[in-house]
Amino acid sequence: MIIVTGAAGFIGSCLVSKLNQAGFNNVVVVDDFTKHEKDKNLEGKIFEAKVERGVLADWLATNQKQIDIIFHIGARTDTTEFDKAIFDELNVEYTQMLWNFCSDHSIPLVYASSAATYGLGEFGYEDNHEVIAKLKPLNPYGDSKNDFDIWALQQEKQPPFWAGLKFFNVYGPNEYHKGRMASVIFHAFNQIKANGGMKLFRSHNPNYTDGGQLRDFVYVKDVVEVCMYLMNEQPTSGIYNLGSGKARTFLDLATNTFHALKVTPNIDFIDTPIDIRDKYQYFTEANMNKMVNSGYKIPFHTLEEGVKDYVENYLIEQKYY
């Protein structure tokens, strides 16, 4: 039995689909199922049971002998939320509960960390355990993810295999429900379809041109491929980066979205909102050596390949993965 938390969300639902494609139907999906805007993400998926997030601890207590692995993808991910208590409850304490359960019952655990832990990148973007306690995230969301990473590395009692995945800028199908927190590609597509053009944030950093801000954009199909690898191969436990390994500009991203739609690029720039301006990352790039050296051999989609697949095969007809 495979448990996926956050299963009705963006990455979680794509993971359920990937598991089904690989022949795994013994999946238990966990989420807050009162949020019906996510319902379509699970349509057509095969799973054994749906468990509400709030009762998972009790459910685990009576089903522990049947569980093969837990993918803890669920989290509060809103970087504009500043109530630390919300993140402590959902991103730290809930994950600690799952860690302790997996440790007690010898169950492998893969959980979602985040590249938001790296802050402005003062210490680089290498998934080195020695650096994690020094990192300076820019918001309570990043703090909560780093707080758990630090806690995990301090634990003597551990699951038989565990991996914390520092997701970089993930994009792809099944993010229709995410609103403001959806990927820039999703917003670009909708703006282009609505008015033939799109807007990007202006640079407020003299070291970067408008649209020249750099991020590591990683396609969700690559993310779930890595999850499958970790489940099947279980390399050395630890915290791993999960990005494409190649930073690209927002201008690259926008231009490729226009190309996928066969529309001439038409890009304007607007000021970055005040509420996120001083917390804005101008550069991220995952050092992927640790994952590759662990034995992962599958090449990642380039930005061009990922955007083309996402736009042509999902966004145009509002399809799901």
N, C-alpha and C positions, 0 to 999 in steps of 0.2 A: 504493500500500500504506500502510495506517494502522497504526501500532504503539500499543498501549495497555498500559502496565505497570500492575501491580496489578489486572489485568483480572478476576481471580476474586474480588476484594474488593467492597466496598459500592459506592463511587462508580464504580470502574473497570468493573464488570459492567453498571451502569446506562448507562454511556457506550457500551459495546459494543452494548447493546440499542438505544439511540438511533441509533447509526450504522447498524445493520441496518434500522431503521424508515425511515431516510432513503435507503436503497438501497445503502449501502456494505457489501459483503460481503468486501472485500479487507482484512480486519483480521487482524493478528497479535497474539495475546494472550500476555502475559508475566506470570509470577507464580512463586511457590513452590508448585508443584502437589502437593507432598507433604502439604499441609494439606487433608485431604479434607473437612473441615467446610464448605469453601467451594465444593465441586464443583457443588452445585445452582445456584449463581449463574450458571453458564455453560451450563446445560442449555437446549437449544433455540436457543442463539445460533449465528450463522453466522460462521465465521472460517477463514482459510487455514491457519494453523499455530499450534501452542502451543510457546512457547520458555521453558525454565526460566530463572528470574531470574539464576542464577549463570553461565550460558553466553551471555547476551545480547551481551556485547561481541564475542565470537567470531562469533556469528551476524550481527551488524551488519556486520562486516568483509567478509563475502562477499555481502551483499544490499543494500549502500548505494544502488545505482543505482535500486532499485525503490521506495524509501521516499518518501512524500509528506509525512508529518508524524509526529511522535512526541508522544503524550500520556503524560507521565510522572506517573501518578497513584499508583503504588506508593510506600509509605513505611512506616517503623516509626512507629506513631501512638500508642503506649501512653504516656499522660501520667503513669502511675504507675511507669514504668521509669526508673531513675536511673543506668544504666550508660551514660555518655557515649560510650564506644567503639562501642557498638551503633548509636547514632544517627549518629556520624561516618561509619561505614562505609556504612550504608544510605541515609541522608538527605542526606549531604554528598558523600562521595567518589563514590558511584554516580551522583548527579545531575551531578557535575562531568564524569564520563566521558561521559554522554549529551550534555551541553552542548558539550563539545569535539568529539564526533563530529558533532553537528548543525552546528557552526560550520565544521568541515573540509569537509563535504559539502553545505553550503547547504540544510539541511533545517529547516523550522520546528519549534519546540519549545514545547509548553505543559506546565508542570509545576505540581505542587501545593505551594504554600506553606501558611500557616496563620494564622488570627487569634490563635493562641497566641503569635505573635511580639509581640503588643501588650502582653503582661503585664497589669499592673493598669490600663493605659490612661493612664499618666501623660502621654503625648504625643498622646492622642486616638486616633481610629481612622480616620485619613485615609491613603490609600495614596500618600503623598508620598515620593518617593525621598530627599529631603533628611533625612527623619526616621529612616529605617530603621536607620542605624548607631547611633542613640541609644537604640533600643528595649531594654527589659529584660524578656525572657521569664521565666516563673516556673518552668520545668522544662527538663531537657535536650532534650526533644522540641521545645519552642519555640525553644530556643537553636539546635538543629541547623537548623531551618527559616530562622531569621534569619541564621545564619552563611552559608547558601547564598545568600540574597537579597543580602547584603552583597557576597559574592564575585562574583555575577553582575553587579552594577552596576559592578564594578571592571574587567570584562573588555573589552579592546579588540576581541578576536576574538569575534564573536557569531553566532548563527544569523540567517538573513535576516529571520525574524520570531520573536519569543519573548514569552511571557507567563507570569509567575508569579502563581498565583491564591491569594490568602489566603482559604481556606475558613473560614467562620464555623461555627455549629453546624448541620451538615448532618444531616437526618433523612430517612427514607423507606425504600422496599422494598430488599431484598437485604442487610439488616444482621443477619440472623438469627444469624450466626456470631460476632458481635462480643463477646458476653459483657458484662462490666462496661463496656466502652467503647461499647456501643450507645447510641442516643439515649434521652433521658428518655421520649419518647413510647413507644418500644418497651418499656421497663421498666414504664411506667404501664399499658399495655395488658395485659401479663402479670400484673401485680399485681391489676388490676381483675377480670380473668377468673378469677383464682385465689381471691380472697377478697372481692370486691365493693368494695374500697377501695384506696388507695395511699398511699405515704409520700413526702414531699418533704423535702429538707434544710432544717433550721431555719437561720435567719439568725444569724450570729455577728458581724454588722456593724450597729451601732446606726442606720445610715442606711437600712437596708432591713428591711421587715417579713418575717416568715416566709412564704416563697413569693413574696416581692416581688423576689427577685433577677431581674435583667433580662439576657436574652441575645438575640442576633440569630439566630433559627432560620430556616434556609433549606432549602426542599424540594429533594431531590436532582434532581427533574425540571427545576428551574430551573438547577441547576448544570450539567447536561449540555446544556441549551439554550444556555448561555453558551459552553460548549466548542465546540459546533457553529458558533456565530457567529464565534468566534476562528479556527476552521479556515477558514471560508468567506470572511470579510471581511479578516482579518489587519490590524487597525487598528495604531496606534502601539505598538511594542514597549514592554514595561515590566511592572511589578508592579501588579496590580489586586486590590482587594477583591472578594470574592464572598460576599455575604450578601443578606438580603432588604432591608436598609436601614432596618428598623424593629425596635427592641428590644421584646420582650414578656416578661411575667413567667412564671415557672414555674407560677404559679397559673393563668394564662391557658391555658397548654399543657395542664395536667392537666385543667382544667375542660372544655376542648374534646375531650379524649380520652374523658371520661365521656359527653359529649353525643353523640359519634360512635357510642358503644356503646349509647346510649339508656338510660343508667344515671344515677341521682341521684348527684351528686358526694359523695364520702366521703373526705376527705383528712386525714391525720395528718402530724405533723412529727417528724423524728428528727435528732439531732445530725449535722453534717457529719463524716465520718471524720477522725480526727486527721491521718492521713498526707497529706491534701490540703487541710486547713483553711486553712493559711497560704499556700496557692498558689491559692486559689479566686477566680475572677473573678466579681465581683458585677454587672458591667455590661459588655456589649459591644454595639456597634452599628456596622455597616459604613457608612462614607460611600461611597455608590455613584455619586457625581457623575462620577468619572473614567470608569467603564464606560459610563454613560449618554451622556456627552459624546463618547465614542469612536464612538457610533452605535448602541448597543444599545437597542432600542425595545420589546422584549417585556416586558409586566408580570409581576412576580413573584407567585406564590401568596401570599395572606394566610395567616396561621397557621391560621385557621379552614378555609380551602379545602384547605390541605396536609394537615392532620390528618384531615379528613373523608375525603379521597381515600386516604390511607395506611391508615387503619383499615378503611374499608368495602371497599376494592378489593384490599387485600393482606393485612393482618394477620389479619382474621377467618378467612380460608381459607388462610393461610400461602402466599400466591401470591408469585411473583417478577415483577420488571419486566424 
